Amino acid sequence: MFGVARLIFLRYYIGLLGRRLVFMKKTIADSEKKLVDIRKEMAELGPVLFGDMSAKTQKYKKADGTVSRQKAQSLFRFAKTGGKMTKRIPADAEPSVRKMITNGKKYITLRKEYERILTSLSLEGTLKKNS
């Protein structure tokens, strides 16, 4: 009786292993396809900027005593070694800079997804060197 139960268990276990191998092959192929798609998306983004925009206005007093506001000046803030830096952006260039910032955020999202997939593939053993 013990031998029959053992045989049944081994058949079940081997069946699970076979299904796991088929599942791994499918997920590996899907993951590699996703990596190619992500690389294409990254290449299609165009120029990217990593930072954000802010607008700065200043109040000033006129000779007659009224208070006025200066026209808003756009600032691009970005990280640099040792702290944050700012750069003034002309009004006519603001839409293109905003587009590049949006592309930068998409790039970061794609990069994180790419790293996640690469990590899972390396844990599956697909990126190991063959000896």
C-alpha positions in Angstrom: 0.0 0.0 0.0 2.8 2.4 0.9 4.4 1.8 -2.6 1.2 2.7 -4.4 0.7 5.9 -2.5 4.3 6.8 -3.1 3.8 6.2 -6.9 0.7 8.4 -6.9 2.6 11.2 -5.1 5.6 11.0 -7.5 3.3 11.1 -10.6 1.5 14.1 -9.1 4.8 15.9 -8.2 6.3 15.2 -11.6 3.2 16.6 -13.3 3.5 19.7 -11.2 7.1 20.1 -12.2 6.3 19.7 -15.9 3.5 22.3 -15.7 6.0 24.6 -13.8 8.6 24.3 -16.6 6.0 25.1 -19.3 4.7 28.0 -17.3 8.3 29.3 -16.8 9.0 29.1 -20.5 5.9 31.1 -21.3 6.6 33.7 -18.7 10.2 34.0 -19.8 9.2 34.5 -23.4 6.5 37.1 -22.4 9.0 38.9 -20.2 11.6 39.1 -22.9 9.0 40.5 -25.3 8.0 43.1 -22.7 11.6 44.1 -22.4 11.8 44.7 -26.1 8.6 46.7 -26.1 9.8 48.8 -23.2 13.1 49.6 -25.0 11.1 50.7 -28.1 8.9 52.9 -25.9 12.0 54.5 -24.3 13.5 55.2 -27.7 10.3 56.8 -29.0 10.1 59.3 -26.1 12.6 61.7 -27.5 14.3 64.3 -25.3 13.6 64.0 -21.6 14.2 66.2 -18.5 14.2 65.1 -14.9 12.9 67.8 -12.7 9.8 70.0 -12.3 8.5 73.5 -13.2 7.5 76.3 -10.9 6.4 79.9 -11.5 7.8 82.8 -9.6 6.1 86.2 -9.3 7.2 89.3 -7.4 5.2 92.3 -6.1 6.5 95.8 -6.4 5.3 99.2 -5.4 4.9 101.9 -8.0 5.6 105.6 -7.4 1.9 106.4 -6.9 1.7 103.8 -4.1 -0.1 101.0 -6.0 1.2 97.4 -5.7 1.6 95.5 -8.9 2.8 92.0 -9.7 5.6 91.1 -12.1 4.8 88.7 -14.9 5.3 85.1 -13.9 8.8 83.7 -14.6 9.0 79.9 -15.2 11.7 78.1 -13.3 13.0 74.6 -14.0 14.2 72.8 -10.9 16.5 69.8 -11.2 18.8 67.9 -8.9 22.5 68.3 -9.2 25.4 66.9 -7.1 25.4 68.9 -4.0 21.9 70.2 -4.1 19.1 71.5 -6.3 19.6 73.9 -9.2 17.2 76.2 -11.0 17.2 77.5 -14.5 14.9 80.3 -15.8 12.8 79.2 -18.8 11.6 81.7 -21.5 7.9 81.9 -21.9 8.0 80.6 -25.5 10.0 77.5 -24.5 7.8 76.6 -21.6 5.5 74.1 -23.5 8.4 72.1 -24.9 10.1 72.0 -21.5 6.8 70.7 -19.9 6.6 68.1 -22.6 10.2 66.9 -21.9 9.4 66.8 -18.2 6.4 64.6 -18.9 8.6 62.4 -21.1 11.1 62.2 -18.2 8.4 60.9 -15.8 7.3 58.3 -18.4 10.9 57.3 -18.8 11.3 56.8 -15.1 8.2 54.6 -14.9 9.4 52.5 -17.9 12.9 52.2 -16.3 11.4 50.9 -13.1 9.3 48.3 -14.9 12.3 47.3 -17.0 14.4 46.8 -13.9 11.6 44.8 -12.2 11.3 42.4 -15.2 15.1 42.0 -15.5 15.3 41.2 -11.8 12.6 38.5 -12.1 14.3 37.0 -15.2 17.7 36.9 -13.4 16.1 35.1 -10.5 14.6 32.6 -12.9 18.2 31.9 -14.1 17.8 33.1 -17.7 20.6 35.7 -17.5 23.2 33.4 -16.0 26.3 32.7 -17.9 26.7 29.2 -19.3 29.9 27.6 -18.3 
